Amino acid sequence: MQESAFFEIEFYVLILLTFLLPIGIYWMMLKKRSISKIHVLAYGIVLVLLSALNVVLLRLLHDIAMKTPSLADEKLFASEISIALYVVPAIFAGIGINIISHVLIEHLKEAERNFSQDESTHR
């Protein structure tokens, strides 16, 4: 075991999942001029899954911080301050859920329009 949670692989994976991957996803979505519903849905699902993984990693880092002699680890991962670390995954999960909801609502609107058109042609 390392002397600090900041030198554990979990910490670097947390940084990757918290900042680099979500920013990459947003950048890819904003860069495209056209994007399919399936891709948008997949991006939303990935954001929710990344948020879940962030929470798991934060719990692991809490446990690691409690076992290290470093007070900085304990202050960040095992104190009241650690609650602030959960805000970022919560925000990304919320955005992911909004993206998923958007795709589902648009699909349902389209399905309702198609149903209305089919009903009017069968009369």
C-alpha positions in Angstrom: 0.0 0.0 0.0 1.2 3.5 -0.8 1.6 6.3 1.7 -1.2 8.2 0.1 -4.4 7.5 -1.7 -3.2 10.0 -4.4 -0.7 7.5 -5.6 -3.2 4.7 -6.0 -4.4 3.7 -9.4 -8.0 4.3 -8.3 -7.3 8.0 -7.9 -6.1 8.3 -11.5 -9.0 6.2 -12.8 -11.3 8.6 -10.8 -9.7 11.6 -12.6 -10.1 9.9 -15.9 -13.8 9.0 -15.3 -14.7 12.3 -13.7 -13.2 14.8 -16.1 -11.5 13.4 -19.2 -14.2 11.0 -20.5 -17.2 13.2 -19.8 -15.5 16.2 -21.4 -14.6 14.0 -24.4 -18.2 12.8 -24.7 -19.5 16.4 -24.6 -16.9 17.5 -27.1 -17.8 14.6 -29.5 -21.5 15.5 -29.2 -20.9 19.2 -29.8 -18.5 18.6 -32.7 -20.9 16.5 -34.8 -23.3 18.3 -37.2 -25.7 15.3 -37.2 -26.0 12.5 -34.8 -28.3 9.5 -34.6 -30.7 8.9 -31.8 -28.9 5.7 -30.9 -25.6 7.6 -30.4 -27.2 10.3 -28.3 -28.9 7.6 -26.2 -25.6 5.7 -25.8 -23.8 8.9 -24.7 -26.5 9.5 -22.1 -26.2 5.9 -20.8 -22.4 6.2 -20.7 -22.6 9.3 -18.6 -24.9 7.6 -16.1 -22.6 4.6 -16.0 -19.5 6.8 -15.5 -21.3 8.5 -12.6 -21.9 5.1 -11.0 -18.3 4.1 -11.4 -17.2 7.5 -9.9 -19.3 6.8 -6.8 -17.7 3.3 -6.5 -14.2 4.8 -6.8 -14.9 7.5 -4.3 -16.0 4.8 -1.8 -12.8 2.8 -2.5 -10.7 5.9 -2.1 -12.5 6.6 1.2 -11.5 3.1 2.4 -7.9 3.6 1.2 -7.6 7.0 2.8 -8.7 5.6 6.2 -5.8 3.1 6.0 -3.0 5.6 5.0 -1.1 7.7 7.4 -1.6 10.9 5.3 -4.0 13.4 6.8 -4.6 15.1 3.4 -6.1 11.8 2.1 -8.4 11.6 5.1 -9.4 15.3 4.9 -10.4 14.9 1.2 -11.8 11.4 1.0 -13.0 10.6 4.5 -14.4 13.9 5.9 -17.4 16.1 5.3 -15.5 17.7 2.4 -15.8 14.4 0.5 -19.5 15.1 0.1 -18.5 17.8 -2.4 -16.7 15.2 -4.5 -20.1 13.4 -5.1 -21.5 16.5 -6.7 -19.7 16.0 -10.0 -21.0 12.5 -10.6 -24.4 13.6 -9.6 -24.3 16.4 -12.2 -23.1 14.0 -14.9 -25.8 11.5 -14.0 -28.4 14.2 -14.2 -27.2 15.3 -17.6 -27.1 11.7 -18.8 -30.7 11.1 -17.5 -31.8 14.3 -19.3 -30.2 13.1 -22.5 -31.8 9.7 -22.2 -35.2 11.4 -21.5 -34.8 13.7 -24.5 -34.3 10.7 -26.8 -37.2 8.8 -25.4 -39.6 11.8 -25.5 -38.6 12.6 -29.1 -39.2 9.0 -30.0 -42.6 8.9 -28.3 -43.6 12.1 -30.1 -42.6 10.7 -33.4 -44.5 7.4 -32.6 -47.6 9.4 -31.7 -47.4 11.4 -34.9 -47.1 8.2 -36.9 -50.0 6.6 -35.1 -52.2 9.7 -35.7 -51.2 9.6 -39.4 -52.0 5.9 -39.6 -55.3 6.4 -37.9 -56.3 9.2 -40.3 -55.4 7.1 -43.4 -57.5 4.1 -42.2 -60.7 6.1 -41.8 
